[in-house]
């Protein structure tokens, strides 16, 4: 009886082992497909989480975009892309009239394009004014809508009581290349 039990036990173990290997081979393509689909599901969940995080930040990003667009528009007004010389000459003339400066000459002196970022437009001005009017005029130009710089200021006293000083300077305006 022991021998029969051993044969029966060995046969059962063999059948179980055979069934395990048979089903393992039979199911291995399905198990691989399940692992692949599970990986795709996990990747899709991660992508969905990232998309939800980006969607949550969308109002903030839209607001930041609007702020940056306004900032660019403001800066392009200060440093325009085109020279627009007539507008620049009008700006200088209006500021001079506003502050009571008599401009004798306003002449273009050319452009300096040696800088890789900007082009400098130069205008020479000969004027008669009071020292306070001249200071207000130069401050008004410097604080205006456009970046303007006054250089090479030469001033001398004059006998005129309305315009006690006369002088000249070079006004620079800048444009982006």
Short mmCIF file of the C-alpha atoms (twelve columns), coordinates in Angstrom:
data_MODEL
# 
_entry.id   MODEL 
# 
loop_
_atom_site.group_PDB 
_atom_site.id 
_atom_site.type_symbol 
_atom_site.label_atom_id 
_atom_site.label_alt_id 
_atom_site.label_comp_id 
_atom_site.label_asym_id 
_atom_site.label_seq_id 
_atom_site.Cartn_x 
_atom_site.Cartn_y 
_atom_site.Cartn_z 
_atom_site.pdbx_PDB_model_num 
ATOM 1   C CA . UNK A 1   0.000  0.000   0.000   1 
ATOM 2   C CA . UNK A 2   2.840  2.342   0.656   1 
ATOM 3   C CA . UNK A 3   4.157  1.888   -2.813  1 
ATOM 4   C CA . UNK A 4   0.730  2.665   -4.270  1 
ATOM 5   C CA . UNK A 5   0.471  5.767   -2.130  1 
ATOM 6   C CA . UNK A 6   3.900  6.938   -3.257  1 
ATOM 7   C CA . UNK A 7   3.004  6.381   -6.896  1 
ATOM 8   C CA . UNK A 8   -0.327 8.160   -6.410  1 
ATOM 9   C CA . UNK A 9   1.378  11.035  -4.549  1 
ATOM 10  C CA . UNK A 10  4.087  11.301  -7.225  1 
ATOM 11  C CA . UNK A 11  1.467  11.268  -9.952  1 
ATOM 12  C CA . UNK A 12  -0.536 14.005  -8.206  1 
ATOM 13  C CA . UNK A 13  2.575  16.147  -7.721  1 
ATOM 14  C CA . UNK A 14  3.468  15.590  -11.374 1 
ATOM 15  C CA . UNK A 15  -0.051 16.504  -12.471 1 
ATOM 16  C CA . UNK A 16  -0.039 19.644  -10.310 1 
ATOM 17  C CA . UNK A 17  3.406  20.593  -11.639 1 
ATOM 18  C CA . UNK A 18  2.282  19.848  -15.223 1 
ATOM 19  C CA . UNK A 19  -0.946 21.875  -14.725 1 
ATOM 20  C CA . UNK A 20  1.019  24.782  -13.228 1 
ATOM 21  C CA . UNK A 21  3.463  24.883  -16.130 1 
ATOM 22  C CA . UNK A 22  0.658  24.384  -18.666 1 
ATOM 23  C CA . UNK A 23  -1.409 27.263  -17.268 1 
ATOM 24  C CA . UNK A 24  1.677  29.387  -16.794 1 
ATOM 25  C CA . UNK A 25  2.526  28.975  -20.491 1 
ATOM 26  C CA . UNK A 26  -1.079 29.370  -21.466 1 
ATOM 27  C CA . UNK A 27  -1.542 32.500  -19.367 1 
ATOM 28  C CA . UNK A 28  1.902  34.107  -19.852 1 
ATOM 29  C CA . UNK A 29  0.807  36.180  -22.888 1 
ATOM 30  C CA . UNK A 30  -2.227 37.399  -20.932 1 
ATOM 31  C CA . UNK A 31  -0.103 38.161  -17.868 1 
ATOM 32  C CA . UNK A 32  2.305  40.165  -20.066 1 
ATOM 33  C CA . UNK A 33  -0.636 42.017  -21.606 1 
ATOM 34  C CA . UNK A 34  -2.074 42.733  -18.135 1 
ATOM 35  C CA . UNK A 35  1.316  44.142  -17.016 1 
ATOM 36  C CA . UNK A 36  1.526  46.271  -20.162 1 
ATOM 37  C CA . UNK A 37  -2.012 47.646  -19.722 1 
ATOM 38  C CA . UNK A 38  -1.369 48.246  -16.012 1 
ATOM 39  C CA . UNK A 39  1.774  50.238  -16.928 1 
ATOM 40  C CA . UNK A 40  -0.177 52.269  -19.476 1 
ATOM 41  C CA . UNK A 41  -2.877 52.960  -16.884 1 
ATOM 42  C CA . UNK A 42  -0.250 54.174  -14.393 1 
ATOM 43  C CA . UNK A 43  1.336  56.413  -17.058 1 
ATOM 44  C CA . UNK A 44  -2.079 57.811  -17.987 1 
ATOM 45  C CA . UNK A 45  -2.814 58.489  -14.281 1 
ATOM 46  C CA . UNK A 46  0.492  60.363  -13.918 1 
ATOM 47  C CA . UNK A 47  -0.255 62.383  -17.056 1 
ATOM 48  C CA . UNK A 48  -3.757 63.126  -15.776 1 
ATOM 49  C CA . UNK A 49  -2.339 64.305  -12.439 1 
ATOM 50  C CA . UNK A 50  0.124  66.593  -14.256 1 
ATOM 51  C CA . UNK A 51  -2.669 67.943  -16.455 1 
ATOM 52  C CA . UNK A 52  -4.830 68.615  -13.397 1 
ATOM 53  C CA . UNK A 53  -1.951 70.464  -11.727 1 
ATOM 54  C CA . UNK A 54  -1.420 72.545  -14.861 1 
ATOM 55  C CA . UNK A 55  -5.159 73.214  -15.084 1 
ATOM 56  C CA . UNK A 56  -5.132 74.415  -11.483 1 
ATOM 57  C CA . UNK A 57  -2.288 76.819  -12.365 1 
ATOM 58  C CA . UNK A 58  -3.978 78.007  -15.573 1 
ATOM 59  C CA . UNK A 59  -5.621 81.151  -14.077 1 
ATOM 60  C CA . UNK A 60  -2.312 82.112  -12.488 1 
ATOM 61  C CA . UNK A 61  -0.466 81.587  -15.772 1 
ATOM 62  C CA . UNK A 62  -3.066 83.587  -17.717 1 
ATOM 63  C CA . UNK A 63  -2.745 86.454  -15.238 1 
ATOM 64  C CA . UNK A 64  1.065  86.301  -15.428 1 
ATOM 65  C CA . UNK A 65  0.861  86.337  -19.241 1 
ATOM 66  C CA . UNK A 66  -1.330 89.454  -19.171 1 
ATOM 67  C CA . UNK A 67  1.061  91.186  -16.754 1 
ATOM 68  C CA . UNK A 68  4.044  90.355  -18.962 1 
ATOM 69  C CA . UNK A 69  2.258  91.585  -22.107 1 
ATOM 70  C CA . UNK A 70  1.506  94.908  -20.394 1 
ATOM 71  C CA . UNK A 71  5.093  95.144  -19.194 1 
ATOM 72  C CA . UNK A 72  6.414  94.519  -22.712 1 
ATOM 73  C CA . UNK A 73  4.083  97.153  -24.157 1 
ATOM 74  C CA . UNK A 74  5.265  99.676  -21.535 1 
ATOM 75  C CA . UNK A 75  8.931  98.891  -22.184 1 
ATOM 76  C CA . UNK A 76  8.488  99.054  -25.959 1 
ATOM 77  C CA . UNK A 77  7.008  102.518 -25.474 1 
ATOM 78  C CA . UNK A 78  10.148 103.526 -23.563 1 
ATOM 79  C CA . UNK A 79  12.458 101.907 -26.100 1 
ATOM 80  C CA . UNK A 80  10.581 101.713 -29.429 1 
ATOM 81  C CA . UNK A 81  11.621 99.667  -32.445 1 
ATOM 82  C CA . UNK A 82  11.277 102.537 -34.938 1 
ATOM 83  C CA . UNK A 83  13.067 105.877 -34.805 1 
ATOM 84  C CA . UNK A 84  9.976  108.061 -35.444 1 
ATOM 85  C CA . UNK A 85  12.086 111.230 -35.682 1 
ATOM 86  C CA . UNK A 86  9.165  113.651 -36.265 1 
ATOM 87  C CA . UNK A 87  7.496  112.521 -33.042 1 
ATOM 88  C CA . UNK A 88  10.791 112.814 -31.179 1 
ATOM 89  C CA . UNK A 89  11.371 116.355 -32.479 1 
ATOM 90  C CA . UNK A 90  7.808  117.298 -31.438 1 
ATOM 91  C CA . UNK A 91  8.467  115.920 -27.952 1 
ATOM 92  C CA . UNK A 92  11.601 118.056 -27.583 1 
ATOM 93  C CA . UNK A 93  9.881  121.170 -28.990 1 
ATOM 94  C CA . UNK A 94  6.832  120.815 -26.728 1 
ATOM 95  C CA . UNK A 95  8.983  120.301 -23.641 1 
ATOM 96  C CA . UNK A 96  11.040 123.372 -24.549 1 
ATOM 97  C CA . UNK A 97  7.890  125.503 -25.015 1 
ATOM 98  C CA . UNK A 98  6.371  124.164 -21.805 1 
ATOM 99  C CA . UNK A 99  9.411  125.195 -19.761 1 
ATOM 100 C CA . UNK A 100 10.069 128.523 -21.493 1 
ATOM 101 C CA . UNK A 101 13.226 127.610 -23.344 1 
ATOM 102 C CA . UNK A 102 14.031 129.360 -26.593 1 
ATOM 103 C CA . UNK A 103 15.578 126.862 -28.983 1 
ATOM 104 C CA . UNK A 104 17.801 128.536 -31.526 1 
ATOM 105 C CA . UNK A 105 18.604 125.357 -33.433 1 
ATOM 106 C CA . UNK A 106 17.590 121.721 -33.284 1 
ATOM 107 C CA . UNK A 107 19.623 119.684 -35.721 1 
ATOM 108 C CA . UNK A 108 20.012 115.942 -36.197 1 
ATOM 109 C CA . UNK A 109 23.564 114.710 -35.668 1 
ATOM 110 C CA . UNK A 110 23.152 111.208 -37.100 1 
ATOM 111 C CA . UNK A 111 22.892 107.788 -35.588 1 
ATOM 112 C CA . UNK A 112 25.275 105.472 -33.787 1 
ATOM 113 C CA . UNK A 113 24.510 101.813 -34.466 1 
ATOM 114 C CA . UNK A 114 27.704 100.404 -32.933 1 
ATOM 115 C CA . UNK A 115 25.848 98.828  -30.009 1 
ATOM 116 C CA . UNK A 116 24.421 95.367  -30.742 1 
ATOM 117 C CA . UNK A 117 21.131 96.069  -28.916 1 
ATOM 118 C CA . UNK A 118 20.232 99.709  -29.568 1 
ATOM 119 C CA . UNK A 119 20.654 102.522 -32.063 1 
ATOM 120 C CA . UNK A 120 21.352 106.023 -30.718 1 
ATOM 121 C CA . UNK A 121 19.792 109.041 -32.465 1 
ATOM 122 C CA . UNK A 122 21.562 112.315 -31.671 1 
ATOM 123 C CA . UNK A 123 20.152 115.837 -31.896 1 
ATOM 124 C CA . UNK A 124 22.120 119.003 -31.150 1 
ATOM 125 C CA . UNK A 125 20.254 121.866 -29.463 1 
ATOM 126 C CA . UNK A 126 21.346 125.491 -29.076 1 
ATOM 127 C CA . UNK A 127 19.161 127.322 -26.577 1 
ATOM 128 C CA . UNK A 128 18.616 130.315 -24.332 1 
ATOM 129 C CA . UNK A 129 16.931 129.706 -20.958 1 
ATOM 130 C CA . UNK A 130 17.012 130.217 -17.226 1 
ATOM 131 C CA . UNK A 131 18.919 127.656 -15.198 1 
ATOM 132 C CA . UNK A 132 15.718 126.412 -13.517 1 
ATOM 133 C CA . UNK A 133 13.853 126.115 -16.821 1 
ATOM 134 C CA . UNK A 134 16.783 124.173 -18.283 1 
ATOM 135 C CA . UNK A 135 16.793 121.776 -15.320 1 
ATOM 136 C CA . UNK A 136 13.045 121.223 -15.568 1 
ATOM 137 C CA . UNK A 137 13.326 120.730 -19.340 1 
ATOM 138 C CA . UNK A 138 16.040 118.073 -19.045 1 
ATOM 139 C CA . UNK A 139 14.200 116.342 -16.163 1 
ATOM 140 C CA . UNK A 140 10.975 116.334 -18.169 1 
ATOM 141 C CA . UNK A 141 12.736 114.695 -21.126 1 
ATOM 142 C CA . UNK A 142 14.432 112.120 -18.891 1 
ATOM 143 C CA . UNK A 143 11.178 111.173 -17.150 1 
ATOM 144 C CA . UNK A 144 9.053  111.085 -20.293 1 
ATOM 145 C CA . UNK A 145 7.534  108.194 -22.179 1 
ATOM 146 C CA . UNK A 146 10.753 107.441 -24.023 1 
ATOM 147 C CA . UNK A 147 14.330 106.913 -22.848 1 
ATOM 148 C CA . UNK A 148 16.063 110.210 -23.624 1 
ATOM 149 C CA . UNK A 149 19.435 111.402 -22.337 1 
ATOM 150 C CA . UNK A 150 21.026 114.857 -22.443 1 
ATOM 151 C CA . UNK A 151 24.837 114.931 -22.768 1 
ATOM 152 C CA . UNK A 152 27.639 117.352 -23.519 1 
ATOM 153 C CA . UNK A 153 25.884 120.268 -21.839 1 
ATOM 154 C CA . UNK A 154 27.717 123.574 -22.315 1 
ATOM 155 C CA . UNK A 155 26.282 126.649 -20.581 1 
ATOM 156 C CA . UNK A 156 27.434 130.283 -20.476 1 
ATOM 157 C CA . UNK A 157 25.990 133.438 -19.001 1 
ATOM 158 C CA . UNK A 158 24.266 135.925 -21.260 1 
ATOM 159 C CA . UNK A 159 23.201 139.562 -20.847 1 
ATOM 160 C CA . UNK A 160 19.537 138.767 -21.530 1 
ATOM 161 C CA . UNK A 161 17.380 139.149 -18.386 1 
ATOM 162 C CA . UNK A 162 14.620 136.779 -19.673 1 
ATOM 163 C CA . UNK A 163 17.094 134.099 -20.720 1 
ATOM 164 C CA . UNK A 164 20.124 134.512 -18.428 1 
ATOM 165 C CA . UNK A 165 22.031 131.554 -19.866 1 
ATOM 166 C CA . UNK A 166 22.758 130.288 -23.343 1 
ATOM 167 C CA . UNK A 167 24.188 126.958 -24.265 1 
ATOM 168 C CA . UNK A 168 24.046 123.760 -26.186 1 
ATOM 169 C CA . UNK A 169 23.694 120.071 -25.556 1 
ATOM 170 C CA . UNK A 170 23.234 116.835 -27.408 1 
ATOM 171 C CA . UNK A 171 19.994 114.911 -26.827 1 
ATOM 172 C CA . UNK A 172 20.143 111.139 -27.355 1 
ATOM 173 C CA . UNK A 173 17.149 108.895 -28.018 1 
ATOM 174 C CA . UNK A 174 17.389 105.133 -28.297 1 
ATOM 175 C CA . UNK A 175 15.633 102.510 -30.405 1 
ATOM 176 C CA . UNK A 176 15.847 98.727  -30.236 1 
ATOM 177 C CA . UNK A 177 17.454 97.004  -33.200 1 
# 
